[in-house]
Amino acid sequence: MNLPHPTGLHHLTAIATDAQSNIDFYAGLLGLRLVKNTVNFDDPSAYHLYYGDEHGTPGSIVTFFYWPGATRGQVGSGQVTAITLAAPAAALDFWRERLERHGVTVTPRHRFGEDVLAFSDPDGIPLEIVGVAADPRPGWTGAGISPAHAIHGLHTAELTVREAGPTEDLLTTVMGWSLVRRDAHRARFTAGAGGPGHFVDVIADPSAPRGTGGAGTVHHLAFRVPDDGAELAMQGRIADAGYHVSDVRDRDYFRSIYYRERGGILFEIATDTPGFAVDEAVTALGQTLQLPRQFRSARSRIEALLPSLRAARRYSP
């Protein structure tokens, strides 16, 4: 019997220190849509903001936890070591000029036949924009960036581990992904037919410092499955393979299970449903604070604790 597997990337979640600076950078400078303004499920004194395309489509989403006093983390092995986004190949000159004009240092790279711009966000999280020849996903243009230049969503999840074998075996067996190509210490895996939003790169680096969680690091990687049935099937398969997997957690906009792969990276399996429009209209996504069910009765107290936020800074094209 062919059981369902994750069909691509769902989202990445990272740790930042200042929500407003983060909004200005990701929604203002990079032009992503702020699709959900909420709080951490375990800490309602901290914002949890989601960025993506118009609808917050799985595969377009980058999210952040915000802890102003968080200790700086160390980017290294046992982590997702970059947030890698996709944009049209012809837009890379636009992005390089725009980023550099606003004080962001950009380093050009070339990987697997595609040009890449590498830079960092205000918390030092490594970021990349990969120029893609064909990506059918529409970008968000509400921030004033044209369709010809807009970022379309995630391109790749980059995993750095000291020993690649166990991670690669997990991807190709339990997760059902396929090896696309290998270049020295980097191997690319894909779900289905592949394409941006369906890639995972495993980097084997025995000399890499051990990553430590904290500000400026990626907290976890979420893979997507279509529905609850597929998630339960994955939960069973992960447990049968000897991993400790969580129970199903209701995150309001998707349901999730969590486990750590052998290299130490926290993986999440998240459902495509129900999506971000369950508590506000698509046209109004991200405009007002939405609270998880367990915190709604404490809205006034939570709002008093949270710093006020303003709309993203508007950058010139």
N, C-alpha and C positions, 0 to 999 in steps of 0.2 A: 504493500500500500504506500502511495506517495503522500507523505504528510507535508503540510505547508512549511515553508522556511521564510525567514525575513526577506522581504522583497527589495530592500534598500535601506538607506539611512533615514532616520526620523528626525533627530536633532542632536546637537551638542550642548552641554551645559558647562559654563565656566564660572569662575569666582572673580568678582570685581570689588572695588572698594567704594566707588562713588557712582550712584545711579545716574545723576544728571550728566556727568562727564561721559558716561557710557552711552546714554541716549543721544547726546550731541555727536558722538563719534559714529555709532552704528546706524542711527536713524537719520542723522544730519549729514555727516560726511560720506558714509557708505550708501546712504539712501535706502536702507531696508525699512520695511514697515514695522512699527511697534504694534504687534497684533494682540498682546495681552499684558495688562498691568495688574499684577496680583502680588501675593506674598508667598514666602517659603512655607511649605506645608508643615514643617516642624518648628518654624520660628517666625511668627507673624509680625515681629518687629523688623523684619528684613524684607525688602522688595524681592520679587522674582519677576523679571521682565522677559518677554519673548519677542524676537524679531523674525520676520520672514517675508513672504510675498503677500499678495492682497488677501488671501484667505488663510495664511499660515499653513500652507500645504506641507505635509510631512516631506522632509528632504530639503526644505528651504529654511528650516528653523534653527536659530541660535539663541540660547537662553542664558541668563546670568542670575546668580545669587549675589547679593550685595552685603558685605560686612565691613563697615568703615574701619574697624580696628583689626582686621584680619592680618595675621602674620603672613609675610611674603612666602610664597611657595617656591619650590625649585622645579623647573621644567626638566624632565629627564625620563629615564626608563621606567616602565610601569605606568605610563600615561599616554593620553592623546596629546601629541606635542605640537599641534598647529590647528588652527581653524582655517580650512581651505575652501574657498568660495569659487564659484564659476561665473564668468562674464563672457560676452562675445569676444572672439580673438581680436577683432578689429578695434575693440574698445580699450586695449591695454595702454595705448599711448595716452588716451584720455585719463585713465586712472592714474598712471604714473605722474602726469602733469598735475592733476587735481590733488593727489596726496602730497606731493612735494611742495606745491604752492601753499599748503596749509601746515607745513612744518614736519611732515612725516617722512622719515628716511626710507627709501625704497631700494631693494636689491633685486635686479633681474636674475632669473634662473631659467633653466630649460629642463623639462622632465618628461619622459615618455612621449616625445614628439610634440609637446605643448609648451608655450612660453608661460612663465610664472613671474608674478611680482610678489616679493616677500617684504613684510614690514611688521610692525607691532602696534597694538592698541595702547591706550593710556595706562593700562596696568601691566604692560610688557608682555601680554599674551601674543605669541607668534601667530601671524595671519598671512594668508596668501590669497591672491586672485589669479586663477588659472584662465588663460584665454582658450575658449572652446569654439571649434568651428561649427558645431551643430548641437544645439540644446533647445528642445521644443518648449521648455518651461518659460513662461513670461516673467519678466522682472517687474518689480514695483516701481512705478514712475511718479507716485504721489509726492516724492521729495524733490521733484524738479529735474530728475535725471532721465534722459530720453530712453526710449526702448532700445535704441542701438547701443547704449552704454550700460544699462541697468544690470545689476547683479541678479542672477537667476536663482541662487540658493547654494547649498553645499555641493562641493565637487567631490572631495575625498575626506575620509577620516584617516589621519596619520597616527599609527600606533608604534611607539618605540619600546622595544623590549630587549633584554640582554640575550635571551635565547629565543629564537623565532619558532622553533619546531612545535612546541605545544600550542602556541597561538595560531599558527598556520593550520595545524591539524584540527583545532576547534572550528575554524572558519570553514574548512572544506568538508567536515563530517557533520557535526551537530548543526552548524548554521547553514550548510548547503550551498556555500559560495564556491566560485571556481577561480583558479589561478589564471590570470591574464598574461602576465609577463614578469620577468625578474631582471633586475639591473643591479649587479653587485649586491649590496646589502639591503636593497629595497625590493619587496615583492608586492605586486598589485593583485587584489582579488575583487571579484565582481559578483553581483547578484543578477541572475537572469541575463538579459542581453547587454547589460552594462550601461555606460553613459554616466554623466555627472549626477551625483546623488546616489550612485550605486557602487562606489569604489571604496575599498579599504586598502591602505598601504601599510604593510608590516615592515618596519625597519629593525634589523638586528644590529645591535651595538653593544657588545660586551663591556666596552669602556665607558659607556654613558653613566653619568652620576644618577643615583637613584632619585627619581622624582618624589617630591613631597607636596602634599596638598596645601593649598593656601591661596592667597590673592595672586593673580597673574597666572593661574593654571586652569586647565580643563578638568572639571570634576568627573564627568562621565560621558559616555557615548550611548545614544539610543538608536536601535535598529527598528524598522517598521514592520508590522504585520497588519493584515487588513481588518481583523475583527477578533472578538473574544475567543472564538473557537480555535483560531490559529495560535493565539497566545497560550491557551491551555495546552495545546499540542506541543508547543515549544517548551513550556514549563516542564512537561513530562520528559521530553527528550533531553533537556539539560540535566535534570535530576538523574536520569538513567545513565548519563555519561559521567556521573560522579561529582558534579558541581553542586554546591549549596545554593539553591535558588529560592528567592523570597516568595511569599504569597502574593496574590494579585493586589495591587494598590490602585485605588481609584483616584486619579489625578484630575478629575472633572472634565478635562479636554481629551483625555486618553486614559487607558488603563495600562499598568506597567508591572513587569517583574524585573528583578535585579539579580545579578550574580557577578563574581569576579573571575576573569579568565586567569590562566596560570601565571601570566606575567604581572598580574596585580591590577589590571585596568578594570574599572567598574563598567559593566555592560548593562544596558536596559533594553528590554523588548517592549515597545509601546504600540498600541493600536492606532490605526488611522482614524477610528471613530471614537467619540462623536464629533470632534473638531472644536474650533475656537468660537463658533457662533452659537453655542448653546446658552450663553448668558448675555449676549449683546449682539446687535445686528452686525453683519459684515461691514457695512458702511461706517460703523462706529467702533470697530475693533481698537482696543488699546487706549481709548480716550478717557475712561474712568476706571477707578480701582474696583476690581472684582475679587471677592474674597472666597476662599474655599468654604464649603458648607459648614465645617466645624467652627469657623471663626465669624460667621455672619452676625451672630448675636452680640459680638464684641466690636462692631464696626467703629463706633465713636472712639473707643479706647485705642484701637489699632491706628486709626487715622491720626490721633493725637501724637502717637509715638513715631510715625513715619515722617521723614523730611518731605517737604513739598517738592513737587516736580513741575517743570514747565515744558512746553513743547520743544522739540529738538531745534537746536540752532539751525538757521537757514543759511546754507553755503551757496555761493555763486556757482553756476554750472561749470 
